Amino acid sequence: MVCHHDVLSQEGVGMLAINDSLSLEACVYVILRKYFKKESYYVDLLETFQEVKFLLLSRAIHLPDRAR
């Protein structure tokens, strides 16, 4: 099984992965705005996505520490 840090350590792949993740994140917010902007729960939805993003990033940052 290939771990994310093995893939990201390959030359050039790390920056491509970061670029792809930022592009996908931007797409998520465009879709949320397009389909949910007029809903009363729109702000809650945005905050939920931001919270999940923060939790995933903080978890990903700590994964390499666990491998040691």
PQR file with spaces between the fields and no chain letter, atoms N, CA, C, O and H, PARSE charges and radii, in Angstrom:
ATOM       1  N    MET     1       0.847   -1.187    0.000 -0.4000 1.5000
ATOM       2  CA   MET     1       0.000    0.000    0.000 -0.0000 2.0000
ATOM       3  C    MET     1       0.887    1.243    0.000  0.5500 1.7000
ATOM       4  O    MET     1       1.874    1.311    0.733 -0.5500 1.4000
ATOM       5  N    VAL     2       0.531    2.211   -0.817 -0.4000 1.5000
ATOM       6  CA   VAL     2       1.317    3.432   -0.949 -0.0000 2.0000
ATOM       7  C    VAL     2       0.762    4.477    0.010  0.5500 1.7000
ATOM       8  O    VAL     2      -0.443    4.730    0.038 -0.5500 1.4000
ATOM       9  H    VAL     2      -0.270    2.156   -1.412  0.4000 1.0000
ATOM      10  N    CYS     3       1.641    5.075    0.787 -0.4000 1.5000
ATOM      11  CA   CYS     3       1.248    6.130    1.716 -0.0000 2.0000
ATOM      12  C    CYS     3       1.351    7.481    1.024  0.5500 1.7000
ATOM      13  O    CYS     3       2.115    7.651    0.075 -0.5500 1.4000
ATOM      14  H    CYS     3       2.620    4.869    0.764  0.4000 1.0000
ATOM      15  N    HIS     4       0.563    8.444    1.519 -0.4000 1.5000
ATOM      16  CA   HIS     4       0.577    9.758    0.883 -0.0000 2.0000
ATOM      17  C    HIS     4       1.941   10.419    0.949  0.5500 1.7000
ATOM      18  O    HIS     4       2.317   11.131    0.017 -0.5500 1.4000
ATOM      19  H    HIS     4      -0.058    8.306    2.290  0.4000 1.0000
ATOM      20  N    HIS     5       2.699   10.204    2.030 -0.4000 1.5000
ATOM      21  CA   HIS     5       3.998   10.863    2.128 -0.0000 2.0000
ATOM      22  C    HIS     5       5.012   10.249    1.177  0.5500 1.7000
ATOM      23  O    HIS     5       5.961   10.926    0.784 -0.5500 1.4000
ATOM      24  H    HIS     5       2.393    9.626    2.787  0.4000 1.0000
ATOM      25  N    ASP     6       4.841    8.968    0.787 -0.4000 1.5000
ATOM      26  CA   ASP     6       5.717    8.365   -0.217 -0.0000 2.0000
ATOM      27  C    ASP     6       5.452    8.980   -1.585  0.5500 1.7000
ATOM      28  O    ASP     6       6.385    9.246   -2.344 -0.5500 1.4000
ATOM      29  H    ASP     6       4.070    8.417    1.106  0.4000 1.0000
ATOM      30  N    VAL     7       4.192    9.203   -1.895 -0.4000 1.5000
ATOM      31  CA   VAL     7       3.845    9.799   -3.181 -0.0000 2.0000
ATOM      32  C    VAL     7       4.298   11.250   -3.237  0.5500 1.7000
ATOM      33  O    VAL     7       4.868   11.689   -4.236 -0.5500 1.4000
ATOM      34  H    VAL     7       3.435    8.987   -1.278  0.4000 1.0000
ATOM      35  N    LEU     8       4.047   11.990   -2.172 -0.4000 1.5000
ATOM      36  CA   LEU     8       4.397   13.406   -2.159 -0.0000 2.0000
ATOM      37  C    LEU     8       5.899   13.637   -2.160  0.5500 1.7000
ATOM      38  O    LEU     8       6.360   14.703   -2.570 -0.5500 1.4000
ATOM      39  H    LEU     8       3.584   11.633   -1.360  0.4000 1.0000
ATOM      40  N    SER     9       6.671   12.649   -1.706 -0.4000 1.5000
ATOM      41  CA   SER     9       8.120   12.827   -1.670 -0.0000 2.0000
ATOM      42  C    SER     9       8.752   12.644   -3.043  0.5500 1.7000
ATOM      43  O    SER     9       9.912   13.010   -3.231 -0.5500 1.4000
ATOM      44  H    SER     9       6.296   11.784   -1.373  0.4000 1.0000
ATOM      45  N    GLN    10       8.020   12.086   -4.010 -0.4000 1.5000
ATOM      46  CA   GLN    10       8.549   11.953   -5.360 -0.0000 2.0000
ATOM      47  C    GLN    10       8.685   13.345   -5.969  0.5500 1.7000
ATOM      48  O    GLN    10       7.869   14.232   -5.718 -0.5500 1.4000
ATOM      49  H    GLN    10       7.077   11.789   -3.857  0.4000 1.0000
ATOM      50  N    GLU    11       9.713   13.513   -6.758 -0.4000 1.5000
ATOM      51  CA   GLU    11      10.030   14.823   -7.312 -0.0000 2.0000
ATOM      52  C    GLU    11       8.870   15.388   -8.145  0.5500 1.7000
ATOM      53  O    GLU    11       8.386   14.738   -9.071 -0.5500 1.4000
ATOM      54  H    GLU    11      10.376   12.792   -6.962  0.4000 1.0000
ATOM      55  N    GLY    12       8.440   16.588   -7.807 -0.4000 1.5000
ATOM      56  CA   GLY    12       7.407   17.272   -8.554 -0.0000 2.0000
ATOM      57  C    GLY    12       5.987   16.906   -8.189  0.5500 1.7000
ATOM      58  O    GLY    12       5.064   17.661   -8.497 -0.5500 1.4000
ATOM      59  H    GLY    12       8.833   17.116   -7.054  0.4000 1.0000
ATOM      60  N    VAL    13       5.784   15.788   -7.553 -0.4000 1.5000
ATOM      61  CA   VAL    13       4.423   15.349   -7.251 -0.0000 2.0000
ATOM      62  C    VAL    13       3.826   16.177   -6.124  0.5500 1.7000
ATOM      63  O    VAL    13       2.627   16.456   -6.140 -0.5500 1.4000
ATOM      64  H    VAL    13       6.533   15.175   -7.303  0.4000 1.0000
ATOM      65  N    GLY    14       4.617   16.570   -5.165 -0.4000 1.5000
ATOM      66  CA   GLY    14       4.110   17.314   -4.016 -0.0000 2.0000
ATOM      67  C    GLY    14       3.429   18.604   -4.412  0.5500 1.7000
ATOM      68  O    GLY    14       2.333   18.898   -3.936 -0.5500 1.4000
ATOM      69  H    GLY    14       5.591   16.343   -5.152  0.4000 1.0000
ATOM      70  N    MET    15       4.062   19.380   -5.278 -0.4000 1.5000
ATOM      71  CA   MET    15       3.475   20.644   -5.699 -0.0000 2.0000
ATOM      72  C    MET    15       2.234   20.415   -6.552  0.5500 1.7000
ATOM      73  O    MET    15       1.277   21.184   -6.466 -0.5500 1.4000
ATOM      74  H    MET    15       4.953   19.141   -5.665  0.4000 1.0000
ATOM      75  N    LEU    16       2.237   19.372   -7.375 -0.4000 1.5000
ATOM      76  CA   LEU    16       1.052   19.062   -8.175 -0.0000 2.0000
ATOM      77  C    LEU    16      -0.118   18.675   -7.278  0.5500 1.7000
ATOM      78  O    LEU    16      -1.256   19.070   -7.528 -0.5500 1.4000
ATOM      79  H    LEU    16       3.015   18.747   -7.445  0.4000 1.0000
ATOM      80  N    ALA    17       0.163   17.905   -6.239 -0.4000 1.5000
ATOM      81  CA   ALA    17      -0.887   17.493   -5.315 -0.0000 2.0000
ATOM      82  C    ALA    17      -1.455   18.690   -4.569  0.5500 1.7000
ATOM      83  O    ALA    17      -2.666   18.779   -4.368 -0.5500 1.4000
ATOM      84  H    ALA    17       1.088   17.584   -6.036  0.4000 1.0000
ATOM      85  N    ILE    18      -0.604   19.596   -4.165 -0.4000 1.5000
ATOM      86  CA   ILE    18      -1.067   20.804   -3.470 -0.0000 2.0000
ATOM      87  C    ILE    18      -1.921   21.643   -4.404  0.5500 1.7000
ATOM      88  O    ILE    18      -2.984   22.125   -4.015 -0.5500 1.4000
ATOM      89  H    ILE    18       0.380   19.524   -4.329  0.4000 1.0000
ATOM      90  N    ASN    19      -1.459   21.818   -5.634 -0.4000 1.5000
ATOM      91  CA   ASN    19      -2.221   22.585   -6.618 -0.0000 2.0000
ATOM      92  C    ASN    19      -3.588   21.942   -6.866  0.5500 1.7000
ATOM      93  O    ASN    19      -4.604   22.636   -6.903 -0.5500 1.4000
ATOM      94  H    ASN    19      -0.595   21.427   -5.950  0.4000 1.0000
ATOM      95  N    ASP    20      -3.612   20.627   -7.035 -0.4000 1.5000
ATOM      96  CA   ASP    20      -4.874   19.924   -7.269 -0.0000 2.0000
ATOM      97  C    ASP    20      -5.832   20.079   -6.094  0.5500 1.7000
ATOM      98  O    ASP    20      -7.031   20.281   -6.287 -0.5500 1.4000
ATOM      99  H    ASP    20      -2.787   20.063   -7.005  0.4000 1.0000
ATOM     100  N    SER    21      -5.308   19.986   -4.886 -0.4000 1.5000
ATOM     101  CA   SER    21      -6.171   20.098   -3.707 -0.0000 2.0000
ATOM     102  C    SER    21      -6.760   21.499   -3.592  0.5500 1.7000
ATOM     103  O    SER    21      -7.921   21.652   -3.213 -0.5500 1.4000
ATOM     104  H    SER    21      -4.334   19.822   -4.728  0.4000 1.0000
ATOM     105  N    LEU    22      -5.977   22.517   -3.913 -0.4000 1.5000
ATOM     106  CA   LEU    22      -6.495   23.885   -3.863 -0.0000 2.0000
ATOM     107  C    LEU    22      -7.543   24.114   -4.945  0.5500 1.7000
ATOM     108  O    LEU    22      -8.529   24.816   -4.719 -0.5500 1.4000
ATOM     109  H    LEU    22      -5.034   22.393   -4.220  0.4000 1.0000
ATOM     110  N    SER    23      -7.336   23.529   -6.105 -0.4000 1.5000
ATOM     111  CA   SER    23      -8.324   23.646   -7.186 -0.0000 2.0000
ATOM     112  C    SER    23      -9.629   22.965   -6.800  0.5500 1.7000
ATOM     113  O    SER    23     -10.709   23.508   -7.032 -0.5500 1.4000
ATOM     114  H    SER    23      -6.535   22.959   -6.288  0.4000 1.0000
ATOM     115  N    LEU    24      -9.533   21.785   -6.216 -0.4000 1.5000
ATOM     116  CA   LEU    24     -10.736   21.071   -5.778 -0.0000 2.0000
ATOM     117  C    LEU    24     -11.475   21.835   -4.683  0.5500 1.7000
ATOM     118  O    LEU    24     -12.704   21.899   -4.674 -0.5500 1.4000
ATOM     119  H    LEU    24      -8.655   21.344   -6.028  0.4000 1.0000
ATOM     120  N    GLU    25     -10.713   22.407   -3.769 -0.4000 1.5000
ATOM     121  CA   GLU    25     -11.339   23.183   -2.700 -0.0000 2.0000
ATOM     122  C    GLU    25     -12.100   24.369   -3.283  0.5500 1.7000
ATOM     123  O    GLU    25     -13.225   24.651   -2.871 -0.5500 1.4000
ATOM     124  H    GLU    25      -9.715   22.355   -3.777  0.4000 1.0000
ATOM     125  N    ALA    26     -11.495   25.057   -4.230 -0.4000 1.5000
ATOM     126  CA   ALA    26     -12.159   26.197   -4.865 -0.0000 2.0000
ATOM     127  C    ALA    26     -13.451   25.752   -5.548  0.5500 1.7000
ATOM     128  O    ALA    26     -14.463   26.451   -5.487 -0.5500 1.4000
ATOM     129  H    ALA    26     -10.581   24.828   -4.565  0.4000 1.0000
ATOM     130  N    CYS    27     -13.413   24.594   -6.194 -0.4000 1.5000
ATOM     131  CA   CYS    27     -14.606   24.069   -6.862 -0.0000 2.0000
ATOM     132  C    CYS    27     -15.723   23.784   -5.861  0.5500 1.7000
ATOM     133  O    CYS    27     -16.892   24.043   -6.143 -0.5500 1.4000
ATOM     134  H    CYS    27     -12.592   24.026   -6.244  0.4000 1.0000
ATOM     135  N    VAL    28     -15.372   23.259   -4.712 -0.4000 1.5000
ATOM     136  CA   VAL    28     -16.382   22.973   -3.681 -0.0000 2.0000
ATOM     137  C    VAL    28     -17.098   24.251   -3.280  0.5500 1.7000
ATOM     138  O    VAL    28     -18.323   24.260   -3.157 -0.5500 1.4000
ATOM     139  H    VAL    28     -14.422   23.048   -4.482  0.4000 1.0000
ATOM     140  N    TYR    29     -16.355   25.328   -3.076 -0.4000 1.5000
ATOM     141  CA   TYR    29     -16.980   26.574   -2.645 -0.0000 2.0000
ATOM     142  C    TYR    29     -17.797   27.219   -3.760  0.5500 1.7000
ATOM     143  O    TYR    29     -18.808   27.866   -3.487 -0.5500 1.4000
ATOM     144  H    TYR    29     -15.360   25.321   -3.176  0.4000 1.0000
ATOM     145  N    VAL    30     -17.378   27.053   -4.999 -0.4000 1.5000
ATOM     146  CA   VAL    30     -18.175   27.554   -6.131 -0.0000 2.0000
ATOM     147  C    VAL    30     -19.513   26.808   -6.195  0.5500 1.7000
ATOM     148  O    VAL    30     -20.565   27.418   -6.388 -0.5500 1.4000
ATOM     149  H    VAL    30     -16.557   26.527   -5.221  0.4000 1.0000
ATOM     150  N    ILE    31     -19.460   25.495   -6.032 -0.4000 1.5000
ATOM     151  CA   ILE    31     -20.684   24.681   -6.065 -0.0000 2.0000
ATOM     152  C    ILE    31     -21.605   25.036   -4.891  0.5500 1.7000
ATOM     153  O    ILE    31     -22.817   25.165   -5.063 -0.5500 1.4000
ATOM     154  H    ILE    31     -18.606   25.000   -5.875  0.4000 1.0000
ATOM     155  N    LEU    32     -21.027   25.190   -3.714 -0.4000 1.5000
ATOM     156  CA   LEU    32     -21.842   25.574   -2.556 -0.0000 2.0000
ATOM     157  C    LEU    32     -22.521   26.915   -2.788  0.5500 1.7000
ATOM     158  O    LEU    32     -23.708   27.073   -2.504 -0.5500 1.4000
ATOM     159  H    LEU    32     -20.042   25.085   -3.574  0.4000 1.0000
ATOM     160  N    ARG    33     -21.767   27.879   -3.305 -0.4000 1.5000
ATOM     161  CA   ARG    33     -22.341   29.204   -3.560 -0.0000 2.0000
ATOM     162  C    ARG    33     -23.454   29.123   -4.612  0.5500 1.7000
ATOM     163  O    ARG    33     -24.514   29.729   -4.458 -0.5500 1.4000
ATOM     164  H    ARG    33     -20.803   27.750   -3.536  0.4000 1.0000
ATOM     165  N    LYS    34     -23.194   28.369   -5.678 -0.4000 1.5000
ATOM     166  CA   LYS    34     -24.161   28.290   -6.776 -0.0000 2.0000
ATOM     167  C    LYS    34     -25.495   27.680   -6.338  0.5500 1.7000
ATOM     168  O    LYS    34     -26.557   28.174   -6.717 -0.5500 1.4000
ATOM     169  H    LYS    34     -22.333   27.876   -5.804  0.4000 1.0000
ATOM     170  N    TYR    35     -25.445   26.620   -5.551 -0.4000 1.5000
ATOM     171  CA   TYR    35     -26.666   25.876   -5.233 -0.0000 2.0000
ATOM     172  C    TYR    35     -27.265   26.178   -3.858  0.5500 1.7000
ATOM     173  O    TYR    35     -28.425   25.849   -3.610 -0.5500 1.4000
ATOM     174  H    TYR    35     -24.583   26.218   -5.243  0.4000 1.0000
ATOM     175  N    PHE    36     -26.498   26.796   -2.964 -0.4000 1.5000
ATOM     176  CA   PHE    36     -27.000   26.961   -1.595 -0.0000 2.0000
ATOM     177  C    PHE    36     -26.976   28.393   -1.077  0.5500 1.7000
ATOM     178  O    PHE    36     -27.361   28.631    0.068 -0.5500 1.4000
ATOM     179  H    PHE    36     -25.556   27.063   -3.165  0.4000 1.0000
ATOM     180  N    LYS    37     -26.535   29.350   -1.884 -0.4000 1.5000
ATOM     181  CA   LYS    37     -26.374   30.721   -1.397 -0.0000 2.0000
ATOM     182  C    LYS    37     -27.659   31.311   -0.819  0.5500 1.7000
ATOM     183  O    LYS    37     -27.601   32.068    0.150 -0.5500 1.4000
ATOM     184  H    LYS    37     -26.222   29.156   -2.814  0.4000 1.0000
ATOM     185  N    LYS    38     -28.782   30.992   -1.375 -0.4000 1.5000
ATOM     186  CA   LYS    38     -30.056   31.565   -0.927 -0.0000 2.0000
ATOM     187  C    LYS    38     -30.679   30.809    0.242  0.5500 1.7000
ATOM     188  O    LYS    38     -31.714   31.219    0.766 -0.5500 1.4000
ATOM     189  H    LYS    38     -28.829   30.377   -2.163  0.4000 1.0000
ATOM     190  N    GLU    39     -30.062   29.725    0.646 -0.4000 1.5000
ATOM     191  CA   GLU    39     -30.604   28.922    1.742 -0.0000 2.0000
ATOM     192  C    GLU    39     -30.239   29.549    3.092  0.5500 1.7000
ATOM     193  O    GLU    39     -29.193   30.183    3.232 -0.5500 1.4000
ATOM     194  H    GLU    39     -29.220   29.392    0.220  0.4000 1.0000
ATOM     195  N    SER    40     -31.100   29.366    4.059 -0.4000 1.5000
ATOM     196  CA   SER    40     -30.848   29.934    5.392 -0.0000 2.0000
ATOM     197  C    SER    40     -29.652   29.281    6.087  0.5500 1.7000
ATOM     198  O    SER    40     -29.050   29.883    6.977 -0.5500 1.4000
ATOM     199  H    SER    40     -31.949   28.851    3.946  0.4000 1.0000
ATOM     200  N    TYR    41     -29.306   28.066    5.692 -0.4000 1.5000
ATOM     201  CA   TYR    41     -28.203   27.335    6.315 -0.0000 2.0000
ATOM     202  C    TYR    41     -26.885   27.464    5.550  0.5500 1.7000
ATOM     203  O    TYR    41     -25.942   26.721    5.821 -0.5500 1.4000
ATOM     204  H    TYR    41     -29.794   27.577    4.969  0.4000 1.0000
ATOM     205  N    TYR    42     -26.810   28.386    4.611 -0.4000 1.5000
ATOM     206  CA   TYR    42     -25.614   28.541    3.774 -0.0000 2.0000
ATOM     207  C    TYR    42     -24.354   28.816    4.607  0.5500 1.7000
ATOM     208  O    TYR    42     -23.314   28.196    4.385 -0.5500 1.4000
ATOM     209  H    TYR    42     -27.576   28.989    4.391  0.4000 1.0000
ATOM     210  N    VAL    43     -24.449   29.728    5.542 -0.4000 1.5000
ATOM     211  CA   VAL    43     -23.280   30.053    6.374 -0.0000 2.0000
ATOM     212  C    VAL    43     -22.877   28.848    7.214  0.5500 1.7000
ATOM     213  O    VAL    43     -21.686   28.578    7.370 -0.5500 1.4000
ATOM     214  H    VAL    43     -25.293   30.232    5.722  0.4000 1.0000
ATOM     215  N    ASP    44     -23.835   28.131    7.751 -0.4000 1.5000
ATOM     216  CA   ASP    44     -23.532   26.926    8.521 -0.0000 2.0000
ATOM     217  C    ASP    44     -22.825   25.887    7.646  0.5500 1.7000
ATOM     218  O    ASP    44     -21.892   25.216    8.089 -0.5500 1.4000
ATOM     219  H    ASP    44     -24.802   28.350    7.625  0.4000 1.0000
ATOM     220  N    LEU    45     -23.277   25.769    6.419 -0.4000 1.5000
ATOM     221  CA   LEU    45     -22.668   24.831    5.482 -0.0000 2.0000
ATOM     222  C    LEU    45     -21.218   25.210    5.192  0.5500 1.7000
ATOM     223  O    LEU    45     -20.339   24.349    5.186 -0.5500 1.4000
ATOM     224  H    LEU    45     -24.035   26.314    6.059  0.4000 1.0000
ATOM     225  N    LEU    46     -20.970   26.489    4.954 -0.4000 1.5000
ATOM     226  CA   LEU    46     -19.596   26.961    4.720 -0.0000 2.0000
ATOM     227  C    LEU    46     -18.716   26.695    5.935  0.5500 1.7000
ATOM     228  O    LEU    46     -17.585   26.226    5.805 -0.5500 1.4000
ATOM     229  H    LEU    46     -21.684   27.189    4.959  0.4000 1.0000
ATOM     230  N    GLU    47     -19.240   26.997    7.102 -0.4000 1.5000
ATOM     231  CA   GLU    47     -18.465   26.786    8.329 -0.0000 2.0000
ATOM     232  C    GLU    47     -18.164   25.312    8.539  0.5500 1.7000
ATOM     233  O    GLU    47     -17.076   24.969    9.002 -0.5500 1.4000
ATOM     234  H    GLU    47     -20.158   27.378    7.208  0.4000 1.0000
ATOM     235  N    THR    48     -19.103   24.434    8.210 -0.4000 1.5000
ATOM     236  CA   THR    48     -18.876   22.995    8.338 -0.0000 2.0000
ATOM     237  C    THR    48     -17.762   22.533    7.411  0.5500 1.7000
ATOM     238  O    THR    48     -16.882   21.777    7.824 -0.5500 1.4000
ATOM     239  H    THR    48     -19.987   24.713    7.834  0.4000 1.0000
ATOM     240  N    PHE    49     -17.795   22.981    6.161 -0.4000 1.5000
ATOM     241  CA   PHE    49     -16.736   22.607    5.234 -0.0000 2.0000
ATOM     242  C    PHE    49     -15.382   23.137    5.682  0.5500 1.7000
ATOM     243  O    PHE    49     -14.376   22.439    5.554 -0.5500 1.4000
ATOM     244  H    PHE    49     -18.509   23.594    5.825  0.4000 1.0000
ATOM     245  N    GLN    50     -15.340   24.353    6.203 -0.4000 1.5000
ATOM     246  CA   GLN    50     -14.081   24.906    6.696 -0.0000 2.0000
ATOM     247  C    GLN    50     -13.569   24.132    7.908  0.5500 1.7000
ATOM     248  O    GLN    50     -12.366   23.910    8.039 -0.5500 1.4000
ATOM     249  H    GLN    50     -16.157   24.919    6.307  0.4000 1.0000
ATOM     250  N    GLU    51     -14.465   23.726    8.780 -0.4000 1.5000
ATOM     251  CA   GLU    51     -14.080   22.950    9.951 -0.0000 2.0000
ATOM     252  C    GLU    51     -13.516   21.581    9.547  0.5500 1.7000
ATOM     253  O    GLU    51     -12.502   21.133   10.081 -0.5500 1.4000
ATOM     254  H    GLU    51     -15.443   23.906    8.672  0.4000 1.0000
ATOM     255  N    VAL    52     -14.187   20.931    8.601 -0.4000 1.5000
ATOM     256  CA   VAL    52     -13.707   19.632    8.123 -0.0000 2.0000
ATOM     257  C    VAL    52     -12.346   19.780    7.466  0.5500 1.7000
ATOM     258  O    VAL    52     -11.459   18.953    7.677 -0.5500 1.4000
ATOM     259  H    VAL    52     -15.011   21.295    8.167  0.4000 1.0000
ATOM     260  N    LYS    53     -12.177   20.828    6.671 -0.4000 1.5000
ATOM     261  CA   LYS    53     -10.887   21.085    6.026 -0.0000 2.0000
ATOM     262  C    LYS    53      -9.788   21.260    7.078  0.5500 1.7000
ATOM     263  O    LYS    53      -8.701   20.698    6.946 -0.5500 1.4000
ATOM     264  H    LYS    53     -12.897   21.500    6.499  0.4000 1.0000
ATOM     265  N    PHE    54     -10.076   22.033    8.110 -0.4000 1.5000
ATOM     266  CA   PHE    54      -9.099   22.245    9.174 -0.0000 2.0000
ATOM     267  C    PHE    54      -8.746   20.931    9.870  0.5500 1.7000
ATOM     268  O    PHE    54      -7.573   20.655   10.124 -0.5500 1.4000
ATOM     269  H    PHE    54     -10.959   22.490    8.217  0.4000 1.0000
ATOM     270  N    LEU    55      -9.757   20.125   10.176 -0.4000 1.5000
ATOM     271  CA   LEU    55      -9.502   18.852   10.848 -0.0000 2.0000
ATOM     272  C    LEU    55      -8.678   17.912    9.976  0.5500 1.7000
ATOM     273  O    LEU    55      -7.769   17.245   10.472 -0.5500 1.4000
ATOM     274  H    LEU    55     -10.709   20.350    9.970  0.4000 1.0000
ATOM     275  N    LEU    56      -8.983   17.852    8.690 -0.4000 1.5000
ATOM     276  CA   LEU    56      -8.221   16.992    7.781 -0.0000 2.0000
ATOM     277  C    LEU    56      -6.782   17.469    7.630  0.5500 1.7000
ATOM     278  O    LEU    56      -5.855   16.660    7.599 -0.5500 1.4000
ATOM     279  H    LEU    56      -9.721   18.393    8.287  0.4000 1.0000
ATOM     280  N    LEU    57      -6.597   18.789    7.535 -0.4000 1.5000
ATOM     281  CA   LEU    57      -5.235   19.322    7.409 -0.0000 2.0000
ATOM     282  C    LEU    57      -4.426   19.070    8.670  0.5500 1.7000
ATOM     283  O    LEU    57      -3.257   18.693    8.598 -0.5500 1.4000
ATOM     284  H    LEU    57      -7.350   19.447    7.559  0.4000 1.0000
ATOM     285  N    SER    58      -5.044   19.278    9.819 -0.4000 1.5000
ATOM     286  CA   SER    58      -4.311   19.056   11.066 -0.0000 2.0000
ATOM     287  C    SER    58      -3.973   17.585   11.239  0.5500 1.7000
ATOM     288  O    SER    58      -2.916   17.245   11.771 -0.5500 1.4000
ATOM     289  H    SER    58      -5.994   19.585    9.878  0.4000 1.0000
ATOM     290  N    ARG    59      -4.862   16.717   10.794 -0.4000 1.5000
ATOM     291  CA   ARG    59      -4.581   15.275   10.861 -0.0000 2.0000
ATOM     292  C    ARG    59      -3.450   14.898    9.902  0.5500 1.7000
ATOM     293  O    ARG    59      -2.563   14.122   10.255 -0.5500 1.4000
ATOM     294  H    ARG    59      -5.720   16.993   10.361  0.4000 1.0000
ATOM     295  N    ALA    60      -3.489   15.452    8.690 -0.4000 1.5000
ATOM     296  CA   ALA    60      -2.458   15.142    7.686 -0.0000 2.0000
ATOM     297  C    ALA    60      -1.090   15.639    8.143  0.5500 1.7000
ATOM     298  O    ALA    60      -0.076   15.002    7.859 -0.5500 1.4000
ATOM     299  H    ALA    60      -4.210   16.082    8.403  0.4000 1.0000
ATOM     300  N    ILE    61      -1.052   16.744    8.829 -0.4000 1.5000
ATOM     301  CA   ILE    61       0.218   17.292    9.312 -0.0000 2.0000
ATOM     302  C    ILE    61       0.832   16.348   10.348  0.5500 1.7000
ATOM     303  O    ILE    61       2.053   16.213   10.413 -0.5500 1.4000
ATOM     304  H    ILE    61      -1.876   17.262    9.060  0.4000 1.0000
ATOM     305  N    HIS    62       0.002   15.702   11.150 -0.4000 1.5000
ATOM     306  CA   HIS    62       0.502   14.846   12.213 -0.0000 2.0000
ATOM     307  C    HIS    62       0.745   13.401   11.780  0.5500 1.7000
ATOM     308  O    HIS    62       1.351   12.642   12.537 -0.5500 1.4000
ATOM     309  H    HIS    62      -0.991   15.812   11.098  0.4000 1.0000
ATOM     310  N    LEU    63       0.300   12.994   10.600 -0.4000 1.5000
ATOM     311  CA   LEU    63       0.497   11.621   10.154 -0.0000 2.0000
ATOM     312  C    LEU    63       1.963   11.217   10.047  0.5500 1.7000
ATOM     313  O    LEU    63       2.326   10.139   10.519 -0.5500 1.4000
ATOM     314  H    LEU    63      -0.191   13.611    9.985  0.4000 1.0000
ATOM     315  N    PRO    64       2.821   12.046    9.442 -0.5600 1.5000
ATOM     316  CA   PRO    64       4.231   11.638    9.364  0.2800 2.0000
ATOM     317  C    PRO    64       4.870   11.420   10.734  0.5500 1.7000
ATOM     318  O    PRO    64       5.772   10.591   10.857 -0.5500 1.4000
ATOM     319  N    ASP    65       4.427   12.144   11.771 -0.4000 1.5000
ATOM     320  CA   ASP    65       4.964   11.964   13.112 -0.0000 2.0000
ATOM     321  C    ASP    65       4.649   10.572   13.655  0.5500 1.7000
ATOM     322  O    ASP    65       5.448   10.002   14.399 -0.5500 1.4000
ATOM     323  H    ASP    65       3.694   12.817   11.671  0.4000 1.0000
ATOM     324  N    ARG    66       3.497   10.024   13.292 -0.4000 1.5000
ATOM     325  CA   ARG    66       3.090    8.708   13.777 -0.0000 2.0000
ATOM     326  C    ARG    66       3.912    7.595   13.129  0.5500 1.7000
ATOM     327  O    ARG    66       4.080    6.525   13.714 -0.5500 1.4000
ATOM     328  H    ARG    66       2.848   10.487   12.688  0.4000 1.0000
ATOM     329  N    ALA    67       4.417    7.845   11.936 -0.4000 1.5000
ATOM     330  CA   ALA    67       5.169    6.807   11.209 -0.0000 2.0000
ATOM     331  C    ALA    67       6.562    6.593   11.787  0.5500 1.7000
ATOM     332  O    ALA    67       7.192    5.569   11.523 -0.5500 1.4000
ATOM     333  H    ALA    67       4.279    8.714   11.461  0.4000 1.0000
ATOM     334  N    ARG    68       7.038    7.534   12.558 -0.4000 1.5000
ATOM     335  CA   ARG    68       8.386    7.425   13.124 -0.0000 2.0000
ATOM     336  C    ARG    68       8.448    6.481   14.286  0.5500 1.7000
ATOM     337  O    ARG    68       9.516    6.285   14.867 -0.5500 1.4000
ATOM     338  H    ARG    68       6.527    8.366   12.772  0.4000 1.0000
